[in-house]
């Protein structure tokens, strides 16, 4: 069984002890237009959440000159404190989900830089409002107050202008934590959407924090542990029509399993949990009717709380007034197979649970122009997963794989294709032992994410293609042994390594190698970005981001 713990740690104050991630630095190659300090030295508690309105300086008044937009959240904490969940909102739209690291007695500080170019249209409000919310609790034992500051930087664009999507906040109408069914409505204020995306920040907590190690509910109820089985999947429905599906990544917070695993090299996505993106472009012709549409978000098999925050990113065709159409959704419900094996006749807890899942779907939509032109979009998905959970031994391992293919085709046969492949392998082995005087936690975690992106475009006038592979892996081992009264530590071992690599076709674009031992960074080597990307694509932190409104640019080219 996986646990979440707080450790009392005394380390000397040093920059080597400050938490960092293996994410590449955002590769910005243009000049800074303006920097806006918005929230300074917010304390949590008692101040969180804090909202502050701000104005753009004169040097950033012309949005047509904007390129990169970067949010920086800098924080510090000292003493004893659990890891906490935090979020940043811009005009009530969530733009960052984060978790805080557990501190040392002497104190730590860290900084998160996130590319928020996607949300550029929100800065065009007369008086934008930034909100920072880090839920924290302080008492005589857990005495760590978290201090945070937030700022936004805007950088000049390159050769091509950035077209920002409209960002809309759906209206939540129902939430039930037990069943993890979330219902909300969307209503577009315009009728010329050509591309639509639903971005959902999602994280599991309580009984759902270590969902990938949970046994089936029938067994969990007997043992008094979290259940649901080691399988979760997100599913989206629009007006009861299936609209997309993704697997959650097994994010491990800085207090998860054994906190020494993540001191000071934090787990994958623990500082910046990205939103899960669902491509709703096939539904654009339906959403353009300006009616209210019901959206349902499901977390399959969940038995506890998932924290969700959705937003819509809509790209419009400025040359069209109304684009209506049809949509057809073809899907099979996920096929999930659970097998059970007792590994010992004398020990009823020495069991193996194996879960295998598979799903396929295809969604086809059309947009009809007034002059007879038609744009057809298609989203196809194949998802599969497996998990092997040795409950008594504290071992869980498996993988999740998904391939999401998108195509947009015009009447004349011009075609834009995108293919995203996700692979998330993981292996976790943990044990907790206690006698009358001491306790010991041993843990080994090996996990990662492997991503492939391919894009091709063909028309009567041009043909282009682009492919990229990146991977982020971690290997971490930790042992912690102390007296039950916290007065003496017998073992304090933490050994973690991380690799982040990016490759464009056969060329290495970036290589980062980090390692930490017993609470201090030992290695932090990172190369420079040496690959050229298409003008509309750039790498932002740990993900691929799109900087220009390519859907419209290419749609207008071949429609």
C-alpha positions, 0 to 999 in steps of 0.5 A, spaced: 500 500 500 502 506 498 502 512 503 503 519 503 508 522 509 511 528 512 518 527 514 522 532 519 528 534 515 534 538 518 539 540 512 544 546 511 541 552 507 544 551 500 541 553 493 543 545 492 537 544 497 532 548 493 527 544 489 528 544 482 525 540 476 528 537 470 523 541 465 527 544 460 528 552 460 523 556 456 527 557 449 525 565 448 529 568 443 526 575 442 526 581 447 522 582 453 517 587 452 515 588 459 515 585 466 509 586 471 510 584 478 502 583 480 503 579 487 508 580 492 510 576 498 503 573 499 503 569 505 499 562 506 496 562 511 492 567 512 492 571 506 491 565 500 487 566 496 490 573 493 487 577 487 490 583 484 488 587 478 493 590 474 494 594 468 499 593 462 505 598 461 505 602 455 511 598 452 505 592 451 499 596 449 500 593 442 498 586 442 499 584 435 507 585 437 506 579 443 510 573 442 511 569 448 507 570 455 510 567 461 508 566 468 513 566 474 511 564 481 516 564 486 515 561 493 519 559 499 517 556 506 521 553 512 520 549 518 515 543 518 509 543 513 506 538 508 506 539 501 500 543 498 496 544 492 496 551 489 493 554 483 493 561 479 488 564 475 487 569 470 480 572 470 477 566 473 481 561 468 486 557 471 492 557 468 497 553 473 496 547 477 502 546 482 504 542 488 508 545 493 515 541 496 516 539 503 521 544 506 527 543 511 527 547 517 532 552 514 528 553 509 527 552 501 525 557 495 523 555 488 520 558 482 516 556 476 516 559 469 510 557 465 508 559 458 501 562 458 501 564 451 495 560 450 491 565 455 494 571 451 486 574 450 485 574 457 490 580 458 486 584 453 481 585 458 480 592 461 483 590 468 486 583 468 485 580 475 491 575 477 489 570 483 494 565 487 491 560 491 495 556 495 491 552 501 495 551 507 494 550 514 499 552 520 499 550 527 504 549 533 507 542 529 506 544 522 509 551 522 511 552 515 508 559 512 508 559 504 510 566 501 509 567 494 510 572 489 507 572 481 509 576 475 508 576 468 513 577 462 511 579 455 516 578 449 516 580 442 513 576 437 518 573 431 516 573 424 509 571 424 504 574 429 500 570 434 493 569 434 490 568 441 484 563 441 478 566 445 478 563 452 471 561 455 469 558 462 464 553 462 459 553 467 459 548 472 452 545 474 453 539 478 459 536 482 459 529 485 466 527 488 464 520 490 462 518 483 467 523 480 462 525 475 462 533 473 457 536 469 457 543 466 455 547 460 458 551 454 455 556 450 459 560 445 457 567 444 459 567 436 458 562 430 464 562 427 469 557 431 473 553 426 477 549 432 475 548 439 479 545 445 477 543 452 483 544 457 482 540 464 486 541 469 485 534 473 488 531 479 486 526 484 487 527 492 485 523 498 483 516 496 485 517 489 492 520 490 495 513 489 490 510 484 495 506 480 496 502 486 489 501 489 486 494 489 479 493 487 473 496 491 471 489 493 478 487 496 479 494 499 473 495 503 475 488 507 482 491 508 480 498 509 484 501 504 482 506 498 479 502 492 477 502 485 482 498 482 489 501 479 485 503 472 483 510 471 480 514 465 477 520 463 471 521 458 468 527 455 461 527 453 457 533 449 450 533 449 450 525 451 455 524 445 462 521 446 467 527 445 474 524 447 478 520 452 485 520 455 489 517 461 491 521 467 499 521 468 501 518 475 503 524 478 507 523 485 506 529 489 513 531 493 510 528 500 508 521 496 510 514 497 517 517 501 518 524 501 526 523 500 525 520 493 523 528 491 528 532 495 530 536 492 529 533 485 521 533 484 517 528 481 514 529 473 509 534 473 509 535 480 510 543 480 506 544 473 501 539 472 498 541 465 491 541 463 489 535 459 487 537 452 481 534 448 480 536 441 473 538 440 473 541 433 469 535 430 463 539 434 465 546 432 459 546 427 454 544 433 457 549 438 456 554 433 449 554 434 450 559 440 445 554 444 447 551 451 450 545 450 451 540 456 458 537 457 460 531 462 466 529 464 467 522 467 473 519 471 472 512 470 473 507 477 474 513 481 472 512 488 474 519 491 476 526 490 478 529 483 480 536 483 478 539 476 478 546 472 476 546 465 476 552 460 475 552 452 480 555 447 476 557 441 479 559 434 475 563 430 475 564 422 474 572 422 472 571 414 466 567 416 459 569 420 456 563 421 459 556 420 454 550 422 455 543 421 454 536 423 458 531 428 458 523 428 461 519 434 463 512 433 466 509 440 466 503 444 466 503 451 472 501 454 473 494 455 476 492 462 479 486 464 480 484 471 484 478 474 485 475 481 491 471 483 492 468 490 500 468 491 500 464 498 495 459 501 497 461 508 496 469 507 490 472 504 493 479 503 499 476 498 495 477 492 496 479 485 491 484 481 492 484 474 488 489 469 488 490 462 484 496 458 482 497 451 478 503 447 477 505 440 473 511 438 472 516 432 469 522 431 467 526 425 465 533 424 463 538 418 463 545 417 459 548 412 461 555 408 455 559 405 459 558 398 458 551 398 465 549 401 466 544 407 471 542 412 471 535 415 475 534 421 476 527 424 479 525 431 481 518 432 483 515 438 486 508 441 487 507 448 490 501 452 493 500 459 495 494 463 497 494 471 500 489 475 498 490 483 502 485 488 498 488 494 502 485 500 508 486 497 507 494 495 509 493 488 505 496 482 507 497 475 504 497 468 503 502 463 498 507 459 498 508 451 494 512 447 494 514 440 490 520 438 490 522 430 487 528 428 485 530 420 482 536 417 480 536 410 477 541 405 473 540 399 479 540 394 482 534 398 487 538 401 489 535 408 492 537 415 494 531 419 496 531 426 498 524 430 500 524 438 502 518 441 503 518 449 506 512 453 507 512 460 510 506 464 511 506 471 514 501 477 513 502 484 515 498 490 514 501 497 514 498 504 513 501 511 515 497 517 514 499 525 516 496 531 516 499 538 521 504 537 522 505 530 519 506 523 522 505 516 520 507 509 523 503 503 521 506 496 523 505 489 520 509 483 521 508 476 517 512 471 516 516 465 513 519 459 514 518 452 511 522 447 511 522 439 508 528 435 507 528 427 504 533 423 503 533 415 500 538 411 498 537 403 495 542 398 495 544 391 500 549 393 505 546 398 507 540 402 510 540 409 511 535 415 514 535 422 516 530 427 518 530 434 520 525 440 521 527 447 521 523 453 522 524 461 524 519 465 526 518 473 529 513 477 529 514 485 530 510 491 529 512 498 530 509 505 528 513 511 528 510 518 527 514 525 525 513 532 517 514 533 519 520 537 522 523 532 528 524 536 533 520 532 534 518 525 538 512 523 537 512 516 537 518 511 538 515 504 535 519 497 538 517 490 534 520 484 536 521 477 532 524 471 533 525 464 529 529 459 531 529 452 528 532 445 529 529 438 527 532 431 527 526 427 534 523 427 537 530 430 538 531 438 535 537 440 536 537 447 539 533 453 538 534 460 541 530 466 540 531 473 541 527 479 540 528 487 543 525 493 541 525 500 537 532 499 542 536 495 543 536 487 549 533 485 548 534 477 545 539 473 547 538 466 543 541 460 544 542 453 542 548 449 536 547 444 539 546 437 533 544 433 529 549 428 522 548 429 516 550 424 514 558 426 507 555 429 511 550 434 515 551 440 517 547 446 514 550 453 517 547 459 515 539 458 510 540 453 509 542 445 506 548 445 503 552 439 504 559 438 500 561 432 493 560 429 495 554 424 488 551 424 486 558 421 492 559 417 492 553 413 484 552 413 484 559 409 490 556 405 486 550 402 479 552 403 
